[in-house]
Amino acid sequence: MDDDLIYTDLGDENFLEQAAKWKPDKDAPVRARVAQRVGQLAALPERRPKGKKRGGSSETVAESQPQPPDERERWEAVRQKFIKDQRPLGELEAATGLEWDRSRRKEKVSDYARLSWDKLKGAGLSHAKREGLLGLLEAALQGRDD
């Protein structure tokens, strides 16, 4: 064994004296709060069980989230009329004067009309985009009926 690798100053420390002199720095309270919050988050379950009741209320989670009135029903009624429509969405925008989503103008109307209201979200459409698409199809349907 190499003698020059042995650390000889080990054991000369006075840990009690060092601990008595120790004072937390100015950021210690912030670190403590962050550590407490991280601990709280780590203790949470990964997902809330379905049907679990919130805070003593008799409503289930699904019932407690307000849904816009009849959007799903409106979507189902309108989309059935566009399931076979192969026009690009840009043509509907031009015909109705409504602007929906520039990045999706070349996509087919039927591609979206085949999806349910909830599956539109899975296709990457936010609630606002789904409402806009619903408005676009409703406006195109009114223009077709006139």
N, C-alpha and C positions, 0 to 999 in steps of 0.2 A: 504494500500500500504506500502511496506517496505521502510523505509527512507534510509537504507544503500544501496539501489540499485540506488538512485538518484545521478547522476554525477554532482557535484557542480562546477567543474573547467570549465565548458562549458561557453563560452562567454568572457573569459579572453584573447583570442588570438587576436593578432594584424595582421589581414590578409593582410593589405596593406604593412606593414613592411616585412612580410614573402615573399610576392610577389616581392617586390623590391630586396630582397636578393637572390631570386631564380635564378639559372643558370642551363642551360641544361647540362647533362652529356656528355661524349665523344661519346656515342652511339646514341644520339638523331638524328643526320643527317641520320644514317642508318635506324632507325625506321621510319623516315619521308619518305624516299625513298621507303621502303617496303610498308608502308601504301598507298602511292601514286600508286604503282604498283597493289596492291590488289584492290584498288578502280577502276583502269582501267580495270582489269580483271572482276570485279563484274559488270561493266557497259556493257560488251560485251554480245550480244545475245547468248542464249544457243547453237544455231545451225545457220549456214549460210543458208539462204533460197536457195532452189534449183534454178539453173539458174541465180542466182544473179551475176552480172558482177563485176569483180575485178577492182579496181583502174582505171576506165576510159577506160580500154581495151574493145574491142568489143567481146572478147572471153568470153564464159561462163565458169564457174568453171570446169565443166566436160571436156570442150574442151581444157582448158589451162593445164591440167595435161597430160603430155606425156605418152602414153601407148606404151609398147614394141611392135614392129611390129608383127602383126598377131599371137600372142601367143594364143589368144582365138580361132582363126580359126584352128591353129595347134592342140590345145587341143581337139576341137570338132571332127576333122578328126580322131585323134588317139584314143580317148576314145570310139568311137562307136565300134571299133574292140575289145574292152576289157570289154564291159558291162556284158557279161556272163562268164567272166573268173574268176573261183573260186580259182585259185592258190593264195597262200600267196605271198605277195610282196617280201619276202625273196627269193623265187624261181626265180623271175625275176632278183633280184640283183645277185644271183649266176650265172644265165645263161648269163647275160650281162657283169658281172664284175664291174658293177657300184654299189656304195654304196649310198643309198638314205637316209634312216632314220631308225636307229636301233630300236627305240621304236615302230615302226609300221611294222616291218617285218612279223608279224603273221597275220596282217589284210589282207583281201581279196582285190585283184585287182579290182573286180567288185564294191566294196563299194565306191571306189574313182571314178571309171569310170562312175558311175551313176550321179555324181555331175557336175554341170557346173563349169567353171573356177572361177567365183565369189563365188560360194557356197563352193568351196574348202577352201577359206579364212575363211568362217563361220565355217568350220570343224576344224579350228585351224591351218591351213597351212599358213606359211608366204609366201611372194612372192618367196623367194629363194627355199623354200620347193616345191612350186607349179612348179617352173621351173625345179627342180630336178626330180620331178615325171614325168613331161612331157618328159624330156630327157630319163628317165628310160623306159617309155612306147615306145618312138620312137626307142630306141636301141633294145628293145625286139621285136618290130615289124620288124625291119630290120633283126634281127636274124631269125625270123620266115619266112621271104621272101626268104632268101638265100638258 
